[in-house]
Amino acid sequence: MIGHGELVADLTARAADAVPTVLTAPPGRGKSALLDAVAEPWIAREDHVVWLTAAPTDRDVPFAALTDLLTEAPDLPEPWLAALKQALRRIPGTPDRVAIRLAARACLDAAIPPDKGVLLLADDLQWWDADSLDVLAHLARHGIPVVAATRPGGPVDLLGRDAQEVPVPALTAEQTATLLQERGIGFRIAARVHTAAGGNARLTVEIARGFDATSGALDAVTTPAAARRCIRGWIDELPTPDNVWRTLLIAAIAADPAIPTLRRTAGPATLEALACAEQAGLITVDVHGTVTFPATAVRDTVLADASQETLRTAHLLLAETTTDPTARLWHRATAARDRPDLEVASELAIAARAVRRRGDPGRAAELWLLAAEMMPARETMAETTDASNGSLAPLPAPVSGTADRTQHADQQPVARDASAARQHATHAQPSSGPTATTGSLSAPDASTTRHQAATAQPADTPPQTADFPTRATRQPAATSQPISDPTPATSFFTALDASDTRQPAASSAPAGRPSTTAASTDQPPRPPASRTTPRPTAVAALLLAAATDAAAAGRPHLARTAVARLDRTESDHAARARARLAVVDAAGQAVGGLDGILGRALADAEAAADPALLSAVHLRVAWHAHLALGDNRRAHDAARAAVRAAELSQDAESRAAALVMLARIEQLLGESSYPRVLRRALALSPEPPGALLNSPRWLSVRFALFADQLDEARHHLSQLTSHAERSGSHADRALLLRGAVEIDARAGHGAAAIRSARRLEELPGADRASPGPVWFTAALAQTAGGTLEEALRLADRGTAASAQEQDQIFLTRCLALSGGIRLLLRDTAAAADDLNRVRTLVAEQGIADPAAVRFHADLAEVLVSLGQPDEAAVIVTETRRAAEELRRRGVLASLDRADAVIKASQGDHARAEALLHRADHTFHTLGLPLERGRVLLTRAIIDKRRRRAASARRFHDQATAIFQRAQAPLWEPAEVVTETPGPAHGPGQGPAPDLTAAEQRIVALVTEGLPNREIAANLFLSVKTVESVLTGVYRKLGVRSRTQLAVLLRDD
């Protein structure tokens, strides 16, 4: 039982004490599986387990739930037997209540083997009849262990005053990921499945069974037929299923699913329907009265069961009853989406811009897509602008420097003839009849629904009756047709700007988010585009905007949808290339499978002959090589190609973005020119024009961290905060929180690091983000403000997630972190495995800067612990050379600590003490208190080995005070090997693996010949504690003396 082990143990203990217990949870939570788990120990002891259950049809049938128990009746007194036969309908009459209770107990006692116990499991109490419940309550009150299960609102109190109700929690995202790992489903897809299932165990399993691992979808998981059947069954079991389904449908499509909106739309029965649905776990209602679907599969199923006409009717009702103007527009346009209208498309585009400015790029992308769908296929607008100007100035560009940011001086806004543009009256509101005013909704049968769908009214006609159908045969969606849109983007958006006075002139924006800053107008205009070059149409421009905002929101599915539709439009190569780059940006860290997208984007960019666009593509190629392939040499070549193309474009933002990537790769490769390259980028673009990841200011944060300049890193980070809040980009906010955690963790602010890590996990859209960086950040925070054990668990999950997404960056970082933690926990063999993998990955990636991945000192200490000081010395010497060349003071201090461990193992204690003193001073100067505390712990260990107990205790106390002030776990380093290692430290001769860490430490010192008093002094324990631990060790290993213990370990 993944995630429910403690609950099963608690239920088993309650059953053993004969305490009646009732599990309560909505359907699909795994109540029956929990009953099975509780029965396992009873079955293993060959005790008797009776399982009773009921079906919905048994609710009104007396004694139906007890049929299995009463059928095998022993010899009973005549009154009892008569009551039993009457209950089973073998003879007429009503059974005596007392007699049937006693007969049931006799049947139960007769089934129990001699000297064995009995356990009664009662499932689905919500369907039990009243007579069966009475008998069950009698048995529970008279010493029979009863564990029952029911849905919320079931008969919990009938089992007596001592009965205890135990709710079954939903699966957490982590538990879902653990469950799906067994099915080969990666962490990121597991997050999508968790969102679809809402922690419902049954839905999780059904969705996982139907998951298509080859689909490549990162933020969209379809609901398979089996899961939909479960949800339909749960709805049908409610008291008023049609009313509940109707209310759920309104909530599913409502842009504002608040209770007042739902009541105005679905009628006075809304509250009752919501209460039933909430009790069944289909929805949740927060304190503000907003209805949400914990499992998006429920929403998908409700929508799948609605006909097109039903959906249109619901949208028209919501267009009348909702109060938000954007929501009204959305519903009105969705109801009329089969009847394109230029004016509606224009209003949707204006709304998309407004929503984007409010910081919701995901919703903006949906509005852009709907606007593109509403564009008439053959609508032609009057043009008075220069026909050669194909500028998309009012649109955001998904790539730095790829948008034409200039306008001709003679370009003037063009007024539209709205009356000529409108083809249909799609803005008509529902009539003031009963449907619109009262929200009274009737429910005809399925045949009526199908007839209405077949004879659907035109989109501009509101419903004339109050009929709002129930579930019907699903109607196929209208097939999409290739879009033929001759409307130039220039004329459409010029007119749009004339009607939207709030929209400022737009500048180009880099990948991942639209620009909100005004464009410079004093730059020389580009040469006019060739007359033979296809100009971007309005539909293409809308789809490009959708892809751009989808990237900002981290919604790969929306970005891919925009690209797929863009490929069917009359769009130019540049628009298609930009949209494909938006798909790459939306994927986050999971760019491993996007080779095809990048290849097509490169071909389109070359065909477009746009140097800025070509630079942006080369920049993504560099990022792909750096992140997914781990080939920084190839990334360096692509970054230089991006710089060359950007220089040809004369676009400052393109040049800055390319230089940032080049500086990033040069730093990793250990080239000394990277600071100069970054300064050039900052001069070109001091403020981030778009996404933070490839902005000069963010790279300044990273470089300051590499140089251990925490104050400078915090200064740069604070300058980016307002930008991230304005952008509304999940990626930007996540990036800042990750930076804050790293700064606070290294500065010894453990509580602040933990808070930022939790905020990162709770960010809107976090379930769509790559999990590797999130878990690495959480693990790092735990090392500074939590526990090392939890940090190790999170780092291991980050390693697995990064490997699944082919994220070489965070795979390397997570392994380095887990190896260091294992070293602190004295698991040196596992630490060696992790750190040697890091060593291999760093070599494969060509990373020469030791500050990029700080593992060298830890690996050296591990090698010393494993009896390989010579190899450790080689690593320290080689790394020190690179660190001195790049002036990495923090790395040099860590190497001093590792070198001191080496020197101590060789007996050169004076040199070890000098190295540790220098490391202590360096870390104190840099403001890295936890690293300084680790140095003091190392000094304490060495002094203990030298029998200098007072000095060792002083250093240990100083280190403890540092970690306590930082609210951090104590970083106890691994044991230091002395000149003559004992047998427990030889190859393959460690303490027995079934001993605890504390027992292993004591055994290791015993095998070195230390008496109990010295062991207690070395480990800061009392002598009695050492004696007690050794007694337990002797008992575990089956020995009676220290000599036998040493012989046993030597033989092992």
TIDRENDREN-8535 format. One record per residue (C-alpha): x, y, z; residue in one letter. Coordinates in pm, whole numbers, plus 50000, padded with zeros to 5 digits. Layout:
<recs>
XYZA ...
</recs>
This chain:
<recs>
500005000050000M 502005029549870I 501615058750105G 499235040450341H 501595018150537G 501085036850863E 497315037050812L 497254999250758V 499324993851071A 496945015851270D 493874997751138L 495424963851216T 496134974851572A 492564987351616R 491184954451486A 493394934751725A 491924955352012D 488374949451880A 487814986751830V 485124991851560P 486605012851281T 484975028350975V 487005039950676L 485425069350498T 486415082950161A 484915090949821P 484825062849566P 488115052149415G 490315061349714R 491235024949781G 489045016050080K 488584980149963S 492324976549907A 492914988650261L 490504962450395L 492464936250202D 495694948750356A 494204947350707V 493104911250648A 496554899150539E 498054893450889P 494864875851001W 494964853050699I 498664846550755A 497824834451109R 495054812650960E 492424832351148D 488924834751003H 488124865450794V 484534872850692V 484054897850411W 480564912350364L 479544938150105T 476494951549925A 475444966949596A 473234997349528P 470254974749462T 470574959149811D 469724991449991R 466004982950022D 466334945050058V 466254934050426P 469294913750535F 470774913850182A 474254923050307A 474274893550553L 473314866550306T 476794851350288D 477054849750668L 473584835550733L 473574809450458T 475974785450636E 473864781250951A 474864756151224P 472414737851449D 470484766051614L 467674768351869P 464324767951701E 463514805351752P 466894815251612W 466554791551317L 463084804451240A 464314840351244A 467184830951013L 464884813550765K 462544843350767Q 465484866650698A 466524844950402L 462904843550271R 462714805850317R 459564808850524I 457154838050548P 457184862250833G 459264889750987T 462254877551186P 462514886551552D 465214912951591R 466854897151896V 466704862151751A 468344872351423I 471144890151609R 471864858951814L 471624836851505A 474154858251320A 476574856051614R 476134818451624A 476854815851251C 480004836051302L 481184815551601D 480594783051415A 482894794151132A 485854801751360I 488444773651380P 489504762751729P 492014785951897D 491704810951612K 490384846251589G 487894862551359V 487834895351166L 484704909651010L 485184932750713L 482134952550599A 482524970950269D 480264996850105D 478155004250415L 476415031950222Q 474445004550037W 473644982650336W 470014978550436D 468884989450782A 468384953750914D 471884942750813S 473354973950973L 471514966051298D 473024931051313V 476504944451225L 476264970251504A 475274942751750H 478334922051653L 480644952151683A 479324960752027R 479884925152152H 483564919852090G 483734910551723I 486554929951548P 484864950051273V 486544971551012V 484074987850776A 484245011250479A 481755036450352T 481525067850148R 481095102150311P 477675105250462G 477435067850525G 476205051250847P 479255056651065V 477525060851401D 475585028051386L 478565007651506L 478335022651852G 479835050552053R 483275034952050D 483425033351672A 486145054851521Q 485925071551181E 489185071550984V 489295091850661P 491365077750375V 493525105450228P 494085110149858A 497425100449711L 499935128449716T 501855137749403A 504905120049542E 502945088349618Q 501475089049268T 504955092249120A 506175062749328T 503225041749213L 503735050248848L 507485044248861Q 506615007248883E 504875010948545R 507805028548383G 506125062848379I 508465092048443G 508115118248712F 506945146448485R 504215125148326I 503345112348674A 502655148248774A 500245151248480R 498555118648581V 498245131248938H 496555162748812T 494175142248598A 493345117548877A 493425141749169G 495015115749396G 492205090949335N 493875056849336A 491375040349100R 491605068248842L 495395068648875T 495605031948784V 493115034548496E 494795065348347I 498205048848378A 496905017848200R 495675038747911G 498685061447894F 500435063447558D 504145066347638A 504905075247277T 502625105347258S 505325129747368G 502745151447547A 504245168447850L 501245187047990D 498245168047855A 497085133547966V 493985119047804T 491265102348008T 490845066347889P 487465049847847A 487835028748163A 488385059548377A 485395076748221R 483215046548299R 484245048948664C 483365085748681I 480025080648505R 479205052948751G 480005075049048W 477745102448916I 474915077948845D 475065065449205E 474225099949343L 470645108249448P 470005132549159T 472535123248889P 471025144648612D 471005175848828N 474575169048943V 475795163248588W 474125195048466R 475755215448745T 479135199248684L 478895207848316L 478305244548396I 481245244148638A 483435226348382A 483055252648112I 482595283648327A 485435308448308A 484375319448659D 483095287948837P 481945306049150A 478775295649331I 476855327849249P 477565323148877T 476565286548891L 473325294449076R 472365320948825R 473055296748542T 471945262448664A 469045272748884G 468025269349251P 468995232349275A 472645241449230T 473605240749598L 472135206249651E 473915193049343A 477215208449451L 476865193149797A 476335158449648C 479245162449408A 481555175249681E 480635146549912Q 481435122249629A 484845138349583G 484065150649232L 484625187449316I 485935209549592T 484575243249700V 487025267149863D 486265293750123V 485635319149847H 482945297549689G 484985288049382T 484365253249245V 487335233149120T 487815197648995F 490475179549201P 490655154348916A 490605170048573T 489465136148441A 486065143548596V 485845175848400R 486935158348081D 484315131248127T 481495155848187V 482465175247876L 482795143347670A 479215133447759D 477755166547638A 476565171747283S 477705201647083Q 474295217647118E 474335212247494T 477695229147518L 476545258047302R 473465263047519T 475555262747835A 478015288147695H 475165311347593L 473675309047942L 477045317048098L 477535346147860A 474365360448009E 475005352848376T 478735358148429T 479905392448540T 483485393448407D 483685409848061P 486465386947941T 484535356448057A 481385368747881R 483365373147562L 484925338747596W 481555321647639H 479915341547362R 482725333447121A 482865296747219T 479145293147161A 479615307646813A 482955292046727R 481465274546421D 480485308746279R 483675329546234P 483415366546299D 486135392446252L 484885415646523E 484725387646779V 488255377646685A 489395413446736S 487765415247079E 489355382247179L 492785395147075A 492295426347285I 491205404747578A 494255382347533A 496535412347562R 494775424247874A 494975389848035V 498655387547949R 499305421148111R 497595407948425R 500205380348439G 498215350448309D 499945339647986P 498275305447988G 494805320747970R 496065345547710A 497255316647492A 493775301247506E 492235334247401L 494695338047112W 493815303146987L 490105310547003L 490645343646824A 492455325346544A 489595300646521E 487085329146495M 488885345746202M 486795343845883P 488355322845612A 487885348745335R 487535381445518E 489445409545347T 490165442045524M 490835475745371A 494515484645370E 495905519245352T 499345510345486T 502415502245284D 501725467745141A 505375458645157S 505515462945533N 504885428845688G 505645440946038S 504115422946335L 504965451746566A 501935448446792P 502645411146841L 505085395447083P 507895375546932A 508945343647107P 512605348747022V 514915376847117S 515425400446831G 513145382746587T 510285407446570A 510335437346343D 510215464946601R 509985494446364T 507135511046189Q 507225533445885H 506585569245969A 503725570645725D 501985540145870Q 498665550846019Q 495985530946198P 493205519345974V 489615520846088A 487525490246016R 484065490445875D 482585469146148A 479235465545975S 480905451445666A 483065428445872A 480315412246073R 478795382445898Q 476535369846174H 475095384246493A 477135361846717T 477105386847003H 473405382947065A 472725375447431Q 470255349047544P 466705361347539S 464985374947843S 462805344047860G 462955318548135P 466305304248023T 468195336848060A 466425351948357T 465675323548593T 468245297748506G 465475271648524S 466805240848347L 464795210648249S 466275177248151A 464835159547845P 465985124647761D 468925114947544A 466845112047228S 465735148147271T 469335158547312T 470405140746997R 467525156646808H 468545191146932Q 472105185146826A 470995174446481A 468795205046440T 471065230346604A 470035266546565Q 472415291346410P 475035304946642A 473505339346649D 470185326746786T 469895322847161P 468005293047303P 464275298647285Q 463325273947560T 464525265047903A 465605230547787D 469065221447907F 469705185247816P 471275158548030T 474035135447919R 473635122947566A 475485104247301T 478745122247251R 478725143846942Q 481875144146729P 483715177146723A 483695196046399A 486635185846186T 489185212646136S 489775224345781Q 492855240345632P 492735277345695I 492875301045405S 493395335545546D 494515363045311P 494105389645577T 497525405745633P 498625407045994A 499645443145949T 496165455845865S 494435434046122F 496625444046414F 496865480346307T 493105481846325A 493205462446650L 495575487746800D 493215515546698A 490455499346902S 492695490147196D 494145522747321T 495565505647630R 498125485847429Q 501565501947406P 503885496647118A 505525462847158A 509115452647140S 510615419747061S 510895394747341A 513105365047396P 511965329847430A 509325321147676G 507385353147728R 505875382647540P 507315417247563S 505535444247756T 507955472547702T 507715499547445A 509805495747132A 512475519947036S 511435540746739T 514745556846657D 516325526246498Q 516825525646122P 514065505645953P 514845473245781R 514755471145404P 511245464045278P 510445427245241A 510385413144894S 507015413844720R 507375376644653T 507895368045019T 504675355245180P 503455379745439R 502245367345776P 498455366745789T 496285376446081A 495575340046170V 499285332346163A 499995362046386A 497345351146635L 498695315646644L 502215328646690L 501035349346985A 499335318247127A 502535298047100A 504515326047264T 502225329047564D 501975291247593A 505765290647626A 505615317347897A 503065296548085A 504995264048042G 502155248047842R 503805226347572P 500495211947461H 499055246147379L 502235255947198A 502155224246989R 498485230346909T 499345264946781A 502175251146568V 500005223746422A 497375249146321R 500015273346199L 501325246845960D 497875246545797R 497745284145745T 499205306845481E 502105316745705S 505655326345626D 508765307445731H 509605332246005A 506295327746186A 506615289946176R 510185291346304A 509225314246593R 506315292046692A 508525261246692R 511015278746914L 508145285947151A 507525248247170V 511175243547269V 510885270647534D 507655255947672A 509355222247728A 511535236248006G 514315211748094Q 512765183347890A 514275192447553V 515715157947491G 513195147847225G 512955180447035L 515605174346769D 512965173646497G 511375206246610I 514765223346614L 515655209646272G 512475223346115R 512915256446295A 516445259446154L 515195252045802A 512435278045835D 514845303945974A 517275298545688E 514435301545437A 513265333645604A 516755348845565A 516345366745899D 519695368346086P 518055375746422A 515745346046385L 518635323946275L 520565335246582S 517645325446804A 517505290646651V 521245285546697H 520815296947057L 518215269147116R 520495244146945V 523235254147188A 520865250347482W 519785215947356H 523415204447324A 524235218347668H 521185204947849L 520135172847677A 523295160547508L 525825172047768G 528085182547479D 529375216747573N 531845217747285R 528975214447042R 527025239747248A 529985263547222H 530025260646842D 526275267246824A 526575297047061A 529285312446843R 527065307246537A 524275325046725A 526605354246798V 527675357046433R 524085357346311A 523065382546576A 525875405846472E 524455405746118L 520975413946247S 522075446246421Q 519515437446689D 520765445047040A 518555419847218E 519525391646981S 523185399747031R 522775400947409A 520985367147419A 523635350647204A 526455365247411L 524825352747731V 524755317347599M 528355320247484L 529445333347826A 527575305047999R 529335278247796I 532765294947813E 532515296148191Q 531815258748204L 534695251647971L 537005271348196G 537825298647944E 538925331148103S 537095353147850S 533605346947987Y 533455377948217P 534255400447922R 531555383947711V 529005388847989L 529925425648023R 529245430147651R 525825414147694A 524995436347991L 525955467347794A 523585457247515L 520685447147741S 521095457748105P 517485449148187E 515905415648091P 513665421247786P 511955387647822G 512605353747979A 515125354948263L 516885322048192L 519025335947912N 519215371848033S 522515388548124P 521265397848469R 520375361748563W 523745349548440L 525295376048665S 523525359048957V 524955325348857R 528475338548808F 528375356149145A 527425323149307L 530275305449130F 532605331849274A 531045328349624D 529965364849616Q 526615360049790L 525885396849847D 526395404849480E 524235375349379A 521465387049612R 521735422349468H 521305410149110H 518455387349216L 516555415549385S 516705435849063Q 514915407848877L 512035403149120T 509715430048983S 510355418048628H 509315382448716A 506125394648884E 505195415248579R 505865387448333S 503555362348499G 505895335248373S 506095304348591H 509605298048461A 510775332648568D 509305329948916R 510685294848961A 514115306748852L 514165334349113L 513055310949389L 515735285949295R 518315313749310G 517005325349648A 517235290149792V 520805285849675E 521885319349818I 520115314050153D 521295278050188A 524925287350135R 524605317950360A 523285296450645G 519725309850635H 518075275850656G 514555287050746A 514435311650456A 515715284950217A 512985260750328I 510295287450282R 511465295649930S 511635258749839A 508035254049953R 506935284249753R 508615268949450L 506665236649494E 503395255949536E 503785279049236L 500825278548995P 501845255748713G 504445237248922A 502855204248826D 503765211548462R 507385220748535A 510385197848511S 510635180648852P 514425176948857G 515255213448938P 512435215049193V 513645184649386W 517275195349367F 516305228849515T 514225212549788A 517105189149875A 519525218249893L 517155236550128A 516915205750350Q 520685204550393T 520535239850533A 517295238950730G 515885203850745G 517365169250779T 520085151850583L 517885121150539E 515115141050374E 517675159650165A 519055126550040L 515605113549951R 514795144649750L 518185144749578A 517695108649471D 514295117249325R 515825146549144G 518465123349000T 515845099248868A 513655126948724A 516575144248552S 517735111548400A 514255105448261Q 514175139848100E 517755136747971Q 518615167748172D 522385164848202Q 522705196948404I 520525187048698F 521435150348673L 525005160548748T 524005185249020R 521655160849194C 524275133349194L 526885157049336A 524475167249611L 523435131549697S 527065120149701G 528015147849941G 525075139750170I 525935102850172R 529465112250273L 528115132250566L 525905102650662L 528995079850647R 527645058750361D 530995060750185T 530455032349937A 527265047849798A 528875082349810A 531735069049600A 529275055649341D 527465089149310D 530585110549300L 532355088549049N 529315091548824R 529595129248862V 533275127248772R 532385108648451T 529565132448359L 531715163148416V 534435148748196A 531945140047921E 530485175047930Q 533905191247923G 533235211548238I 536525226648349A 535345251948610D 535315233648945P 532815258849083A 530145247548837A 529785213449005V 531465212049345R 532215175549407F 536005172749397H 536685177649768A 533955153049866D 535265127049624L 538765131149767A 537485125350121E 535565094550007V 538685080349846L 540655085850167V 537955067450361S 538225038550114L 541985036750158G 542985054349836Q 544795086049954P 547105087449650D 544215090149404E 542585115749633A 545775136549626A 545795136049244V 542205149349233I 543025176949482V 546125187549290T 544415188648949E 541375206849080T 543455231749276R 545265241648957R 542005249948777A 540525267649082A 543595289549123E 543495299348756E 539815309548784L 540195323949138R 537585301249297R 538285308449665R 535455287149798G 536575257249593V 540155262349714L 538975262550076A 537075229850022S 540185214749868L 542155226050174D 539725206750391R 540055175650174A 543815179150159D 543895181150539A 542055147950555V 544685133250322I 547545147150529K 545985134150851A 545665099450704S 549405100850622Q 550345112650973G 551205148650878D 548995164351144H 550815197751149A 550165203350778R 546545191650818A 545995216551099E 547455244950890A 545235236450593L 542135235050810L 543005268350972H 543305284150626R 540005268750512A 538275281350826D 539515316750762H 538485316150393T 534965303650460F 534555329050741H 535645356950504T 533285345450227L 530315343450463G 529745305850426L 528995294950785P 527935259150715L 531125251950524E 533055267350812R 531195245051055G 532165214750847R 535815224850869V 535545227251249L 533975192651262L 536895179151061T 539325194851307R 537415178651592A 537635144351427I 541395147351368I 542005158651726D 539955129451857K 542135105851659R 545175122351815R 543715116952166R 543285154452214R 539845152152370A 539645187852506A 540585203752176S 538235180551988A 535365189452215R 536065226752175R 535995224851795F 532905202951802H 531085227352028D 531995256451800Q 530675237551496A 527505227651677T 526845263951768A 527235274351403I 524765248251280F 522305256151557Q 522345293351475R 521625284451111A 518905259551219Q 520715234051003A 521385197051062P 524845188951192L 527175180550904W 529185152651057E 532015143550817P 533145108350743A 535665091850972E 539275101550899V 541615072350832V 544775073151042T 548195059450964E 547205023751055T 543685015850944P 541894989651150G 540384958650995P 536934974250976A 538224999450719H 539864974750488G 538334966550147P 535204946250194G 535544946250574Q 532914970350702G 530554964750995P 527614941950936A 525054958350710P 522144951650951D 523604974751214L 522445010351261T 524765039451180A 525465045251550A 526235008351604E 528535007851302Q 530525037451436R 531045020551772I 531904986851613V 534465003551387A 536265017551693L 536004984451877V 537754966551592T 540544992351616E 541164981151974G 539785011552158L 538285005252503P 534795016752589N 535985047852770R 537945060652468E 535085051952234I 532765072552453A 535205101752450A 535665100452074N 531925099452002L 530885122752287F 528835095452451L 528665081452801S 530385048552881V 527035033152974K 525635042152634T 528565025252460V 528104994052675E 524374993252601S 524934996652226V 527554968852228L 525174945952415T 522624950752139G 525294944651873V 526354911952041Y 522754900552048R 522194909451680K 525334892151558L 525224862351790G 528574868951962V 529514872052329R 532734892152338S 534784918552161R 537154891752038T 534364871751875Q 533074903851719L 536464911951566A 536824876451431V 533354877251280L 533974909951101L 537354898250979R 535804866450835D 533044886450670D 
</recs>
